[in-house]
Amino acid sequence: MNNNDILAGIAARIEGFAPPPHVRNLRFDETLALDRYEPGAAFCTWAPTEDFAIPGPGGFIFGGYVAAVTDSVAHFCMLTILEDGQFYSTADLRVSYFRPFIERRYAVEARLITRTRGQAHIEVSFLDTNSALAAKASLVQRLRPPPQS
C-alpha cells in the first residue's frame, strides 16, 4: 500500500481499513477526520468529546491530547511528501496555546514549512469555530531513507 492509498483510506474512512493501534486507543478514528490533503499539507476536523476534557469547571481539553492530534495531523502531511516506504520520526514537537480548548470542534491544518535531505519542518494550526487561532505547533521530523531490499 502506498502513501496515497493510506491517505485516501483514512480520508474516506473505508470500512475494513484498520487504523493503527494508537489511532484506535486515542479514539482518533472517531474524532479526527482527514478532510483533504495536497502535497505538503493536510486539513482535518477534530471533534473532541467530553471524554477528552479534564473533569471540573470549564471542561477544558487536556493539552496532551492536543499534542497527540498535532503529531497525527503532521503525520498526514508527511505522507504527502515522503517516498513510499520512507520513514521518519518526530525529533521535536512544541505547542503554543492561545485560547482554552473548550469547544468540541476544531479545524486543524498541517503545512510543510521546509524540507532538507534529513529533516522536514511542519507547522500545525488549530482554529476554533470562529476561525480564531487556538494553538500553533511546530514539529521537526527526522527523515530516514527507505530500507534497502
N, C-alpha and C positions, 0 to 999 in steps of 0.2 A: 504494500500500500504506500503510495507516495504522499508527500505533504499536502498537495491539493486535495487528494481523496480524503485525508484526515480532516482537513478544514471543512470540506463540503459535508462530510458525515456529521461533524459537530454542528454546523450551521443548520442543516436540515433536520437534525435530531432523528436520524434514521433509526427505525426500530431494529433492534438487534446489534446496533453499533455500540459496542461495550466501551464506556468511558474508563479511563484509568482509575485505579482504586482511590487515589487522593481526590479525584473529582467526585466520586460517589460518597466518600467519607465526609467531605466538606459540603455535600449536598449541592454542589455547583451544577450538577446535571439538572437540578430542579430550579435553581435560582439565577443562573448565569447563562444568558443566551448570546451566541455569536450572531449578530445581525448581518454583518457584511465584512468583507476583507478585500484588500488590494495589496499590491507589492509595497511592503514597508508600513502597513497599517492594519489595525483590526478595530472594529466598532462593536461594542457589546451593550447589553442591558443587564443590570444586576438588580434583582428584586429580593433583597434580604428579608426574611421573615422575622417574627418576634424571637424565634429560636437563636438568632444571631445577636440579639441585644443583651446588654448587661442588665440583670434584674434591678429594679428600682425606678425611681422617678426619672422621667425623660426617655427611657427606652433606647439609650444610645447603643449603636452598633459597636461591638468590640473591635478595636483598631487592628488586632491581629488578623481578623477576617478580611479587613480592607487590604492588608498587606498580602494575604493569600490570593485574593482576587487580582491584585496588581500583578503578581507573578504569573497567574493563569492567563490573563489577557495579554501580557507581554509574550507569553509562550505562543499564543495565536499569531501575534505579529512576527515572531521569529520564524514560525513555519512558513511565512510568506517569502522569506528571503534566503532560507537555508537550502542547500542541495539536499535531495532525498538521501536519507541515511546519515546526514551530518549531525554531529552532536554539539551541545553547548551546555554550560552550567551558569547559574546566576552567581556572579562574583560579588556584586554589591546591589543592595536594594534599600532605597531611602524614601520615606513617605513624609510629606508635609501636609498637615491637616489644617484647613482654613475655616471649616464650619463643622459643627457637630453632625454626626451621621445619625439622623433621627428619621429620615424619610425611608420609604420602603421601595424606592425605585431610583436608580442612578444610571445615567449614560456613562459608559467607560470607554475611553479612546486610548489606544496604544499606537505610538508612532516611532519609527526608526529615526534617530537623530543623525547618527553617523556609524559607519562600519569600516573597520580595518581588516587585515587578514586574521587578526587574533581576537578582536572584540567587536561587539555591537553595543551601542548605547540606545536605550529605549526610554521614552517618556510616556507615562500613563496619567491621564486626567480623569477625575470623577466629577461629573456635573449633576447637580440636583435637578428637581423638576422645574425650577425657574432658570435653568442653564447657568446657575452660579457655580463657580469652582469650589467644590467641597474639599478636594485633596489633589495633590500632584505628586507623582513619584518619578524617580529616575532609577534606572537599572543599568548595570554593566553586565553583559553576557560574555563569558569567555568561550570562544569558538574552538572546536576541535575538529580535526579532519575526519572524513568518513573512514570507518575501519577498512583495512585492506582485505580483499577477498583471497 
